[in-house]
Amino acid sequence: MCDSASLQERLRTQRPVDWDQLPDFSLYMDQVLSYMDRQVIRFDEDDGLTAAMVNNYTKSGLVPRAEGKKYGREHLAYLTVICVLKRVMSTRDMDLLIRQELQGDRSVQDGYAAFCDSLDKALNLTAGEMKSRPGGDEDLADAAIHFALLSYAAGVASSRYVTMLRRRTAQAAEAAAPAKKTKKERGQDA
C-alpha cells in the first residue's frame, strides 16, 4: 500500500538515471527488464516491461535492434522513454515524437536528457500539486478525480500537439515528393 506522503516522496525523488549513469556495457534481456524496473515509477507487477514488449517495440522500429542479444545505453534510453509514455499515448504517437525529437544532428543522448528534464518538471509539479491538496489520504476519491482531470487536460493538449505535428510532417513529405501527374495531365503533355 502506498500512502500520499510516500507517493509524493517518490514523485519528488525517483527519476531515471542520467545518460552517463546508464550502464556503459551491454545487457541481456533479463538484465534490461530488471534495470527498467528502477527507471520508472511502478506500483504493480502487471505494469512492468516484458521481453515480448521489447521485441514488439523493436519489430515496429520504435527501438533499435539489439546488437546480438545485448542492449546498450541507447536501448535503455529508448525503453525508458517508452515505458513512461506508453501509459499516456499510442505506440504510433510515441514513434512520431521520438523521430521528431531525434531529427537532424540531435543525438539520442541529447534527446534523452531533454526527456528526463521534462519528466523531472512534470513529476515535481504533480508532487507540489499533491502537497497543496487538503485532506490527504482521507479524500482519495476527490484526489483521484482531480489528478484524472489534470491528466485529461494534459492529454488533450498532447493529443492536439501530436495532430498538429503529424499534419506538418505530412505537408513536408508532400512538398518534398516529386509531383505526380494524372493520366489527363500526361496526355496533355504529349
BELCORTA-V54133 format. One record per residue. RES is the residue in three letters. NEAR is the number of other ideal C-beta (glycine too) atoms within 10 Angstrom. Layout:
BEGIN
RES	NEAR
RES	NEAR
END
This chain:
BEGIN
MET	5
CYS	10
ASP	11
SER	17
ALA	12
SER	10
LEU	17
GLN	17
GLU	13
ARG	16
LEU	20
ARG	16
THR	10
GLN	13
ARG	16
PRO	24
VAL	14
ASP	11
TRP	18
ASP	9
GLN	9
LEU	20
PRO	14
ASP	8
PHE	8
SER	16
LEU	21
TYR	13
MET	15
ASP	9
GLN	14
VAL	21
LEU	17
SER	13
TYR	18
MET	22
ASP	12
ARG	10
GLN	20
VAL	20
ILE	15
ARG	16
PHE	10
ASP	6
GLU	7
ASP	6
ASP	12
GLY	14
LEU	22
THR	11
ALA	11
ALA	8
MET	17
VAL	22
ASN	13
ASN	13
TYR	22
THR	17
LYS	10
SER	12
GLY	11
LEU	20
VAL	23
PRO	14
ARG	10
ALA	18
GLU	11
GLY	8
LYS	9
LYS	14
TYR	25
GLY	17
ARG	19
GLU	17
HIS	23
LEU	22
ALA	22
TYR	23
LEU	25
THR	22
VAL	24
ILE	21
CYS	21
VAL	21
LEU	18
LYS	17
ARG	9
VAL	13
MET	17
SER	12
THR	14
ARG	12
ASP	18
MET	21
ASP	16
LEU	16
LEU	19
ILE	19
ARG	12
GLN	15
GLU	15
LEU	15
GLN	8
GLY	4
ASP	6
ARG	12
SER	11
VAL	18
GLN	15
ASP	13
GLY	20
TYR	23
ALA	15
ALA	12
PHE	19
CYS	19
ASP	10
SER	11
LEU	17
ASP	13
LYS	10
ALA	13
LEU	18
ASN	13
LEU	12
THR	17
ALA	17
GLY	12
GLU	15
MET	18
LYS	13
SER	7
ARG	13
PRO	8
GLY	10
GLY	14
ASP	12
GLU	10
ASP	14
LEU	12
ALA	8
ASP	12
ALA	19
ALA	10
ILE	11
HIS	14
PHE	14
ALA	10
LEU	10
LEU	13
SER	13
TYR	10
ALA	10
ALA	12
GLY	12
VAL	10
ALA	10
SER	15
SER	14
ARG	10
TYR	12
VAL	18
THR	11
MET	10
LEU	14
ARG	14
ARG	10
ARG	11
THR	13
ALA	10
GLN	10
ALA	10
ALA	9
GLU	9
ALA	7
ALA	7
ALA	8
PRO	5
ALA	6
LYS	7
LYS	11
THR	8
LYS	7
LYS	7
GLU	10
ARG	10
GLY	9
GLN	9
ASP	6
ALA	4
END
